Amino acid sequence: MKILLLEDEYSLRISIEEFLVDIGYKVDGFMDGQDAYDAVYDTSYDLLLLDVNVPTLTGFELLQRLRRDDIRIPAIFLTSMTDVNDLKEGYKRGCCDYMRKPFDLMELELRIDQALATYLKNDGSVIELGGELRYDLKRSQLMDGDKEIVLRKTEKDILEVLIKNKNAIVSTEMFQDEVWGDYVEPATIRVQLNNLKKKLPSALIQNRRGLGYIIER
């Protein structure tokens, strides 16, 4: 899973990034709110960790804009603010949790686990893909009625990126970042996509020539 971290204090940002990577997350770190906001539209994130007082666009403003755009990625505010009105403001803008600095990194891990579990429960971890086809994000399992369609790990990763960006085009660069984490030949991506498409209804994953791939539902 991938986390966006917005924190303008360098040492704290690096400390959080290193901790999250060590426990298995992918992390993109930002110190500027506008840069973080733009990144949400370029990359598929599972969770947002947002400092409030950052340059250009505050964490409150960033999340408010995302919620207005109907982007429901779970968000946790990380802030030194202590006033109860600030706490209310954070929840009003659409966060699911609020951590006051300084905090223990082990506690952050627990808060992240809880936020992701609640999001999957409330948002629906089982995604309907048409007919009797459905994908369980929590179990990474594709089912057609009562029959499981067995996918390789890379095929699951590709399908999850497409599902999380449903009704939006996923570019080659996004697949590189989300699935491989580094540059791979576009031909390799096409081969893996073709392997996945052979296991699915022919019209599920559509190619937008020169742009990328999309699942429309």
ZIDAZI-V785191 format. One record per residue. N is the residue number from 1. SS is DSSP state (A for helix, B for strand, O for the rest). NEAR is the number of other ideal C-beta (glycine too) atoms within 8 Angstrom. Layout:
BEGIN
n = <N/N>
ss = <SS/SS>
near = <NEAR/NEAR>
END
This chain:
BEGIN
n = <1/2/3/4/5/6/7/8/9/10/11/12/13/14/15/16/17/18/19/20/21/22/23/24/25/26/27/28/29/30/31/32/33/34/35/36/37/38/39/40/41/42/43/44/45/46/47/48/49/50/51/52/53/54/55/56/57/58/59/60/61/62/63/64/65/66/67/68/69/70/71/72/73/74/75/76/77/78/79/80/81/82/83/84/85/86/87/88/89/90/91/92/93/94/95/96/97/98/99/100/101/102/103/104/105/106/107/108/109/110/111/112/113/114/115/116/117/118/119/120/121/122/123/124/125/126/127/128/129/130/131/132/133/134/135/136/137/138/139/140/141/142/143/144/145/146/147/148/149/150/151/152/153/154/155/156/157/158/159/160/161/162/163/164/165/166/167/168/169/170/171/172/173/174/175/176/177/178/179/180/181/182/183/184/185/186/187/188/189/190/191/192/193/194/195/196/197/198/199/200/201/202/203/204/205/206/207/208/209/210/211/212/213/214/215/216/217>
ss = <O/B/B/B/B/B/O/O/O/A/A/A/A/A/A/A/A/A/A/A/A/A/O/O/O/B/B/B/B/B/O/B/A/A/A/A/A/A/A/A/O/O/O/O/O/O/B/B/B/B/B/O/O/O/B/O/O/O/A/A/A/A/A/A/A/A/A/A/O/O/O/O/O/B/B/B/B/B/B/O/O/O/O/A/A/A/A/A/A/A/A/A/A/O/O/O/B/B/B/B/O/O/O/O/A/A/A/A/A/A/A/A/A/A/A/A/A/A/A/A/A/A/A/O/O/B/B/B/B/B/O/O/B/B/B/B/O/O/O/O/B/B/B/B/O/O/B/B/B/O/O/O/A/A/A/A/A/A/A/A/A/A/A/A/O/O/O/O/O/B/O/A/A/A/A/A/A/A/A/A/O/O/O/O/O/A/A/A/A/A/A/A/A/A/A/A/A/A/O/O/O/O/O/O/B/B/B/B/O/O/O/B/B/B/B/O/O>
near = <7/12/15/15/13/16/14/11/7/7/6/9/13/9/9/15/11/8/11/12/10/6/7/4/10/8/12/11/11/12/11/11/15/8/10/15/12/8/12/13/5/6/11/9/12/10/15/14/13/14/12/13/8/15/7/7/12/9/14/10/9/14/15/10/10/14/11/6/6/5/7/7/10/12/13/16/14/11/14/5/9/5/6/5/6/11/10/8/9/13/9/6/10/9/12/8/9/10/12/8/8/2/9/5/9/6/9/12/10/8/11/14/8/9/13/12/8/10/12/11/7/6/7/6/10/8/11/7/11/7/6/6/13/10/13/12/11/6/6/7/7/13/13/9/5/3/6/7/9/3/10/6/6/8/12/11/10/13/12/11/14/13/12/8/12/10/7/6/9/11/8/8/6/14/13/13/9/11/10/8/7/5/4/8/5/7/6/8/12/8/8/11/11/8/10/13/10/6/9/10/7/5/4/11/11/9/5/9/4/3/6/9/11/13/12/6/7>
END
